């Protein structure tokens, strides 16, 4: 019995030691972050090696769904809406699958991206886009599966994939013109009320030029049809710090009334305390 217990104890220690041994992954993980125009694109995938095998048509059969890498789903994330070979994709994260054929690949953008490997049958309701990628023979053999962003421009790029002696690419476009045009319009039309308000509050809170903060908060309030009680509260504090107690009292009374109408006890108390502090009658 003691021999059995000793054997089990040694066996347990062996498993425990083995569990602590770290070895390199046969298909290491890779993450690429690329700015394309004004769009952030992130690619996450695992990279298998050829290891003297015949890849396409054997290890990766023609006409079958391939995970486009190894291990977990290969994922691509777009920070803005994009267009992939004329098909619109919303901003978000997608799993990428491929169906290799001898002369081209079908590339599938899949809405469910939290799987291990590729499903045996793709769920049609989860296929967001399916596009053709032409394939080209490479003059050298690529041992490790490699993906990246090729032909970068301000309006798009090509998602390039190469392994063994094959290269495939999928072009996508990003809405750079739309984003820049909106930015130009926003700047040319001048700051909005929220911009003036945020700048004024920042200057007040950070102890910067209080007169500039007062100018900005006045500008913000003049652009607001119905300033909220908390906005009036900030304006009163800025006035008080700028030395305009009379204006601060007037604004605090407006904030008090608005906070009473809104039923906000915190702001009611703060305004009453400030009015008392500033000598309101």
Order of alpha helices (4+ residues) and beta strands (2+ residues): alpha-beta-beta-beta-beta-beta-beta-beta-beta-beta-beta-alpha-alpha-alpha-alpha-alpha-alpha
